[in-house]
Amino acid sequence: MKAGGRDPLRVLVTGAAGYLGSHVHRALLAAGHEVIAIDALLETVHGPNPVVPENVSRIDIRDQGALETLLAEVDAVCHLATAVPLPHVRGAIEPVRGDPSNPAAPQDIRHSRRVAGDGQRGRDDSGHGAGPCVRAPVGSGRGGTERPGTEGMRWAALYAAHNDVGTAVLLAAMEREGVPRLVLGSSVAVYGEGRYRGLRSGPFYPGLRRRGDVDRGLFDHRAPRSGEVLTWEPMGEDAPLRPRSAYAASKVAQEHYALAWVANTGGNAAVLRYHNLYGDAVADGRRVRSAETGVVARFRAELAAGRPPRVFEDGGQVRDFMHVRDAALATVAAVERPMPGFVPLNIASGQPLTLWEVASTMAKAVDGPPPVVTGQCRTTDVRHVVAHPERARHALNFTAPTAPATGLAEYAKRGAGRR
């Protein structure tokens, strides 16, 4: 018996060399479990010629034969492997037209080419890669609009080839080998826009914002008939899933495959909808690109360069930010506590902040310049998304130990070279 009175488990972890996966790998080992760690080490995430981390095998989850060998006598699978949205930076990998659907291929590099980006546009401020529709192009200060979704679907085939096909192959192999438990790493991105309420209209799940409102700087959602400004409120796991990006759509597909697997096998699936993660990657000498995307990483990079962090819209967008170490602890708890059936869980701090508060907290932590509200916007961006973490608190006996204000300040200081 291990500490805590539970027998050690034999766990297959996919995506074990990634940003979250490497933290989960370490946390499972620290908890006394046996870990079989695999990762495809995609160039789009890890860069060209990646170094394979110690105790991780380079295996693509679309390799059915390799999976079936690994799944023998496994108690649970922790599925974190995913193709993630990339920042628009110089040297990113851009897919070209072609058929990326071969599930046996180790990587889709044969369908990719290296391009030089302008290095200006980062991931969207919601943290989940929605396509930009920028009222004023970032860094230009000039007006003008772009067609909605000009960037949002360009990676759709890549996400489908890895996230959708990979999950389907993995679940089929689990069914053949009789593996009864799955912990699936999902994302807050599956919700799209959050839940709102009007004084007269009641609960409401809005669609895209009106272009005319956004262009005039009216960023909040309004009731369709009355024009009443809606206020956000936390939502539970039963909220509708309405993805805004190709990446988010692929995460919804993963959840649907998991639900079908539960229905057909009687297995158990805990689906962890991680909110906006931040924090440093595991210090093993590699640069994990997925750890450096999102609005918090952009704020830190701007502050490290001596520039004020730029906040889109009016800075009032509300999010929940979760330290990656806390997300790893929640994942271990889900591995150790089997739940019957298909159980989605919001993995969040429960302490939402506006993007202005995030940027201000980080700037103060390093005595940096105060944030600048740019007024720039994208109609496809989510205005507010905050979810209840109570189900995870009860199901996993988990509460995030790191307060966002404390963790974000620490993250900013580390980026400035302070310890």
C-alpha positions in Angstrom: 0.0 0.0 0.0 1.2 3.5 -0.8 0.9 6.6 1.3 -2.8 7.6 1.7 -4.0 4.0 1.9 -4.5 3.5 -1.9 -2.9 0.8 -3.9 -0.5 2.0 -6.6 -2.0 2.2 -10.0 -0.5 1.5 -13.4 -1.3 4.5 -15.5 -0.7 5.3 -19.2 -0.2 9.0 -19.7 -0.4 10.4 -23.2 1.2 13.7 -24.0 3.6 13.1 -21.1 6.3 15.5 -22.4 3.9 18.4 -22.9 3.3 21.4 -20.7 0.6 19.9 -18.4 1.6 16.3 -19.2 5.1 16.7 -17.8 3.7 18.1 -14.5 1.1 15.3 -14.3 3.8 12.7 -15.0 5.9 13.9 -12.1 2.9 14.3 -9.8 1.8 10.7 -10.4 5.2 9.3 -9.7 5.4 11.4 -6.5 2.1 9.9 -5.5 3.6 6.4 -5.8 2.0 5.3 -9.0 3.6 3.4 -11.9 3.6 5.5 -15.1 3.9 4.5 -18.7 4.6 7.9 -20.3 4.3 8.4 -24.1 4.4 11.5 -26.4 4.5 12.0 -30.1 6.8 15.0 -29.6 5.1 16.9 -32.4 7.3 19.5 -34.1 4.4 22.0 -33.8 4.7 21.8 -30.0 8.3 20.8 -29.2 10.1 22.3 -32.2 12.3 20.5 -34.7 14.5 17.5 -33.6 13.1 17.4 -30.0 15.0 15.7 -27.3 13.0 12.8 -25.8 12.7 13.3 -22.1 13.9 10.7 -19.7 11.3 7.9 -19.0 9.1 9.0 -21.9 8.7 6.9 -25.0 8.1 8.6 -28.4 4.9 7.0 -29.5 2.0 8.5 -31.4 -1.4 7.5 -30.0 -2.6 6.9 -33.6 -0.3 3.8 -33.7 -2.9 1.2 -32.8 -0.4 -1.7 -32.5 1.9 0.2 -30.1 -1.0 1.2 -28.0 -2.4 -2.3 -27.6 1.0 -3.5 -26.3 1.3 -0.7 -23.8 -2.3 -1.1 -22.5 -1.8 -4.6 -21.2 -2.5 -4.6 -17.5 -3.0 -0.9 -17.3 -5.5 0.3 -14.7 -6.3 3.7 -16.1 -5.4 6.0 -19.0 -4.7 9.7 -18.5 -5.2 11.2 -22.0 -3.5 14.6 -22.3 -2.0 14.3 -25.8 -3.3 17.1 -28.0 -2.3 19.3 -30.8 -2.6 22.8 -29.4 -3.1 26.3 -30.9 0.2 27.9 -31.8 1.2 31.5 -31.3 1.7 33.4 -34.5 5.4 33.8 -34.2 8.3 33.7 -36.7 9.1 30.1 -37.6 5.8 28.6 -36.8 4.6 25.5 -38.7 1.8 26.2 -41.1 -0.3 23.4 -42.7 -0.7 23.3 -46.4 -3.4 21.7 -48.4 -3.4 17.9 -48.4 -4.8 14.9 -46.7 -3.5 14.6 -43.1 -5.8 11.8 -42.2 -3.4 8.8 -42.1 -3.8 7.6 -38.5 -0.6 5.5 -38.6 1.6 8.4 -39.5 3.9 9.5 -36.6 3.6 13.2 -37.4 1.9 15.5 -40.0 5.2 17.3 -40.8 5.0 16.0 -44.4 1.9 18.2 -44.8 3.5 21.3 -43.3 5.9 24.0 -44.3 7.9 26.5 -42.3 6.7 30.1 -42.6 7.9 33.4 -41.3 5.1 35.2 -39.4 5.0 38.9 -38.5 5.5 38.1 -34.8 2.8 40.6 -33.8 -0.4 38.7 -33.2 -0.5 36.3 -30.3 -3.2 33.8 -29.2 -6.5 35.3 -28.4 -7.1 36.7 -24.9 -9.5 34.0 -24.0 -6.6 31.6 -24.0 -8.0 29.0 -26.4 -7.0 30.1 -29.9 -10.2 31.5 -31.5 -9.6 33.1 -34.9 -8.9 36.8 -34.8 -11.2 39.4 -36.2 -9.3 42.5 -35.2 -10.9 46.0 -35.3 -7.5 47.5 -35.3 -4.6 45.2 -36.3 -2.4 44.5 -33.3 0.4 47.1 -33.0 -0.9 49.3 -35.8 -3.2 51.7 -34.0 -5.3 52.1 -37.2 -8.8 51.2 -37.8 -10.2 48.6 -40.1 -11.7 45.2 -39.9 -10.9 41.7 -41.0 -13.2 38.9 -42.2 -14.3 36.8 -39.1 -12.4 33.6 -38.8 -9.6 34.4 -41.2 -7.2 32.5 -38.9 -9.6 30.3 -37.0 -10.0 27.3 -39.3 -6.5 27.1 -40.8 -5.4 24.5 -38.3 -8.7 22.5 -38.3 -7.2 19.5 -40.2 -4.2 19.3 -37.9 -6.4 19.3 -34.8 -8.8 16.7 -36.3 -5.9 14.5 -37.4 -4.4 14.4 -33.9 -7.1 15.2 -31.4 -10.1 13.5 -33.0 -8.4 10.5 -34.7 -5.9 10.0 -31.9 -8.7 9.8 -29.3 -10.7 7.4 -31.4 -7.8 5.1 -31.9 -6.9 5.2 -28.2 -10.5 4.5 -27.0 -10.8 1.6 -29.5 -7.6 0.1 -28.2 -8.8 0.6 -24.6 -12.0 -1.3 -25.4 -10.1 -4.2 -27.0 -7.7 -4.5 -24.0 -10.4 -4.0 -21.4 -9.0 -0.9 -19.8 -11.9 0.4 -17.6 -10.9 4.0 -16.7 -10.2 7.2 -18.6 -9.1 10.6 -17.4 -9.5 13.0 -20.4 -7.8 16.4 -20.5 -10.4 18.7 -22.0 -10.7 22.5 -21.9 -12.9 25.4 -20.9 -12.8 26.3 -24.6 -15.6 23.7 -25.2 -18.1 26.1 -23.7 -17.3 29.0 -26.0 -19.1 32.0 -24.6 -20.2 31.9 -20.9 -23.5 32.1 -19.2 -25.2 35.4 -18.7 -28.3 36.9 -17.1 -30.5 39.9 -17.6 -32.7 41.5 -15.0 -35.7 41.1 -17.3 -34.6 38.2 -19.6 -33.3 35.7 -17.1 -30.4 33.2 -18.0 -29.0 33.5 -21.5 -26.3 31.9 -23.6 -25.4 34.5 -26.2 -23.9 33.9 -29.6 -21.4 36.2 -31.4 -21.4 39.8 -30.5 -22.8 42.3 -33.0 -20.1 43.7 -35.2 -21.6 47.2 -35.0 -21.4 47.1 -31.1 -17.9 45.9 -31.1 -16.7 48.5 -33.6 -18.2 51.2 -31.4 -16.5 49.8 -28.3 -19.6 48.3 -26.8 -18.1 44.9 -25.8 -20.7 43.5 -23.4 -23.5 41.2 -24.7 -27.0 42.5 -24.9 -30.4 40.9 -24.9 -31.5 40.4 -28.5 -34.9 42.0 -28.2 -34.6 44.6 -25.4 -31.0 45.6 -25.8 -30.4 45.1 -22.1 -26.8 44.7 -21.1 -26.3 41.2 -19.8 -24.1 40.3 -16.7 -22.0 37.1 -16.5 -22.6 34.4 -14.0 -20.8 31.1 -13.3 -21.9 28.1 -15.2 -21.9 24.4 -14.4 -20.8 21.4 -16.4 -24.2 20.9 -17.9 -24.0 24.2 -19.9 -24.2 23.8 -23.7 -21.0 23.2 -25.6 -20.6 25.8 -28.3 -16.9 25.9 -29.5 -15.6 29.1 -31.1 -12.5 27.7 -32.7 -11.3 24.6 -34.6 -9.2 23.6 -31.6 -12.2 23.9 -29.3 -14.3 21.9 -31.7 -11.7 19.1 -31.6 -11.9 19.1 -27.8 -15.7 18.7 -28.0 -15.2 15.8 -30.3 -12.8 14.2 -27.8 -15.5 14.5 -25.1 -18.1 13.0 -27.5 -15.9 10.0 -28.3 -15.4 9.5 -24.5 -19.1 9.6 -23.9 -19.7 7.0 -26.6 -16.9 4.8 -25.2 -18.6 4.9 -21.8 -21.9 4.0 -23.3 -20.5 1.1 -25.2 -18.1 -0.4 -22.7 -19.5 0.6 -19.3 -16.2 2.2 -18.5 -15.6 5.3 -16.4 -14.5 8.7 -17.8 -13.6 11.8 -15.8 -13.4 14.7 -18.3 -11.3 17.6 -16.9 -12.2 20.9 -18.4 -9.1 22.9 -17.5 -9.5 26.6 -17.3 -6.8 29.0 -18.4 -3.5 27.5 -17.2 -0.3 29.4 -16.5 3.0 28.7 -14.8 6.4 27.5 -15.9 7.0 24.3 -17.7 8.9 21.4 -16.0 12.5 22.4 -15.9 14.1 19.7 -17.9 16.0 21.8 -20.4 13.4 21.7 -23.2 11.3 24.6 -24.4 7.6 23.5 -24.6 5.9 25.9 -26.9 2.4 25.3 -25.6 3.6 26.6 -22.3 4.3 30.0 -23.8 1.0 30.8 -25.4 -2.0 32.6 -24.0 -2.6 36.0 -22.6 -0.7 35.5 -19.3 2.4 34.4 -21.1 2.1 37.4 -23.4 1.8 39.8 -20.5 4.9 38.3 -18.9 6.9 38.5 -22.2 5.9 42.2 -22.6 6.9 43.0 -19.0 10.2 41.2 -19.4 10.9 43.3 -22.4 10.2 46.5 -20.4 6.9 47.2 -22.3 3.5 47.7 -20.7 1.2 44.6 -21.1 -1.5 45.3 -23.7 -5.0 44.4 -22.7 -7.7 44.1 -25.5 -11.2 45.5 -25.4 -11.8 47.5 -22.1 -9.9 45.0 -19.9 -13.1 43.9 -18.3 -13.1 40.3 -19.7 -13.4 37.8 -16.9 -11.6 34.5 -16.8 -10.5 31.9 -14.2 -6.7 31.3 -14.1 -5.3 28.0 -12.8 -1.7 27.3 -11.9 -0.4 24.3 -13.9 0.8 22.6 -10.8 -2.7 22.8 -9.3 -4.1 21.3 -12.5 -1.7 18.4 -12.2 -2.8 17.8 -8.6 -6.5 17.7 -9.8 -5.5 15.3 -12.5 -3.9 12.9 -10.0 -7.0 13.1 -7.8 -9.1 12.1 -10.8 -6.9 9.2 -11.5 -7.1 8.0 -7.9 -10.9 8.5 -7.5 -12.9 6.5 -10.1 -16.3 8.0 -10.8 -19.1 6.0 -12.4 -20.0 6.9 -16.0 -19.2 10.0 -17.9 -18.4 12.9 -15.5 -17.2 16.3 -16.8 -15.5 18.5 -14.2 -14.5 22.2 -14.3 -10.9 22.4 -13.1 -10.6 26.0 -12.0 -9.4 28.2 -9.1 -12.8 29.5 -8.3 -11.4 33.0 -8.1 -12.1 34.8 -11.4 -10.3 38.0 -12.4 -10.6 40.5 -15.2 -7.8 40.7 -17.7 -7.0 44.2 -16.4 -6.6 42.8 -12.9 -4.3 40.1 -14.2 -2.1 42.5 -16.1 -2.0 44.9 -13.2 -1.1 42.2 -10.7 1.8 41.0 -12.9 3.1 44.5 -13.6 3.1 45.5 -9.9 5.0 42.3 -9.1 7.9 43.3 -11.2 7.7 47.1 -10.8 6.9 47.2 -14.5 4.9 49.7 -16.5 1.1 49.6 -15.9 -1.0 47.9 -18.5 -2.4 49.7 -21.5 -6.0 49.1 -22.6 -5.9 49.1 -26.4 -9.6 48.9 -27.3 -8.7 46.4 -29.9 -11.1 43.5 -30.3 -12.2 40.4 -32.1 -15.8 39.5 -32.5 -15.1 35.8 -32.2 -13.4 36.3 -28.8 -15.2 35.2 -25.7 -16.3 38.1 -23.5 -16.6 36.3 -20.2 -16.4 32.7 -19.2 -16.4 31.5 -15.6 -17.5 28.1 -14.4 -18.5 26.6 -11.0 -15.7 24.3 -9.6 -18.0 22.8 -6.9 -18.5 19.5 -8.7 -14.8 18.9 -8.8 -14.5 20.0 -5.2 -16.9 17.3 -4.1 -16.0 14.6 -6.6 -12.2 14.9 -6.2 -12.0 16.5 -2.8 -9.9 19.1 -4.6 -9.6 22.8 -4.1 -6.9 24.7 -6.0 -4.2 25.7 -3.4 -2.7 28.6 -5.3 -4.6 31.9 -5.3 -4.4 33.4 -8.8 -3.1 36.8 -7.5 -0.3 35.0 -5.7 0.5 32.6 -8.5 0.4 35.2 -11.3 2.8 37.5 -9.3 5.2 34.6 -8.8 5.0 33.8 -12.5 5.7 37.3 -13.5 8.7 37.6 -11.2 10.2 34.4 -12.6 9.9 35.8 -16.1 11.8 38.8 -15.0 14.6 36.6 -13.7 13.8 37.1 -10.0 13.5 34.2 -7.5 
